Amino acid sequence: MRIRLAGFALIALCVLAAFSGWQSDAVAKDLPFKQGEKMVYQARWGFVSAGQSVIEILPDQIVDDVRTWHFAMTTTTNAGMDLIYKVRERKDSYMDLNRMRTVLYKEKEEGNHPRDVVVTYDWAKRTVTRNENGNTGDTISIPAGTIDPLGLFFFIRMNRLKLGDVLEFPVTDGKKYWDTRATVVRKEQLTINGKTYDTLVVMPDMKRIEDVFKKKDEQPDLMIWFSADDRQVPVKIESKVIIGTFVFELVSSTF
């Protein structure tokens, strides 16, 4: 059974970027995130501690002569979870600082399923190519402003969320392209480690994202709780999978 704990935290911590050719009327004029931001999440499987994920914004990088944001996520399961499914994964997203579209995306896994993925975005041709473990796949076409799975979370953050909002954005991991939709379904107050947050609950439509958490005959359920403040930080992420529910809760942050 193949379950990507890290894939959820991303993609599921799958949300970042505005893109050329489309822009929500609610897009914030000032970005709610900046270089140096770091968020640490404790993961659990049901009531069992499962590991930790860290999302951070590293120093700008130059990629193919383009200055980019550098977003990174690392996920590590703990010793107990390693006995069931070991994860040692890192994802890196490089997004054009000016146009906020992905230029380069990487995934490296050293757990149960080792892999090294590099996804390159060719905006002159509007195509993307994925190389996995040294093997280059087919080139696929993408629309303007396409982002990567990690960028998905920051895209949601940079919109001034309010109840009932529906955001639509293109996403690709180099294998497939998805028109993704995220809906703000409710307001909710929750407490994590003694700290209370007012939140807006967002439900991404993951019907086309088939490679994150696979169930036998159905798609996963994913919900994200964003703080109802200027930063709109994802403070909780929950995903139902075939063996139960994984929950990621924010335990520390640096802004």
C-alpha positions, 0 to 999 in steps of 0.5 A: 500500500502506497501512502504519501504522508509528505504528499498530503502535507503539501499538497496537501500543503499542496498553496501559493502563487498568483499566475499570469493570465488569471487573477482573483479579484480577492488577491491580496496587494501585500503578500501574507508571507515572506522570506524566512517564514518557517512552519512546523507541523506535528503529524498524527494518524488517528490518535497515534503520533506519526512524524513532522513536516516543515514548510519554509521560505528559503532565500531567493534563487536564480533559475534559468536567469529568473529570480524565484521564490524558494519554497521547501517542505520536508516530511519525516515519519517517527520511529513508530510510523517507520515500522508501518510506512517510512517517509523521508521526503523533501519538496522544493518549489521555485516560482517566478518572483514577478509572474508567480508561476512555477519555473522548477519543481523537485521531489526527493524521497529516501523512504520506502519508495526512493525517487528523485524527481525534477520537473522543468517548466518551459514557458516559451513553449508552455510545456512541462517535462518530468524526469524521475530517477533519470528517466524523462517522461512525456512533455505535456502542455500547460496553461498560463500561470500553472503552479506546482503542488507545493505552490498550491497552498501559497496560492490560497494564502495570497487571496483574501479569503472569505466565506463562500469564496471559490478559487480556481487554479491550474496545477501540475506535477509534470505527469498530469495537469489539473484544473483545481478548485478550492472552496471556503466552506465555513468558519471555525474556532479551534485550539492547538497546543493551548492556542486558539485560532479563528479559522476559515476552512477550505476544501480543495476539489482534489478529484483530478489529483490522483497521485497523492492519497489513493483509495481503492475506489474513491478520492481522498477527502482533504480540508485545510484550516487557515488562520482568519488573519492577515497571514492566513497560515494553514494551522491544520490539515486533515486527509482521510485515506484508506487506513484512516485519517492523517492530521497535521497541526501547526506547533511552531512558526517563525515569520 
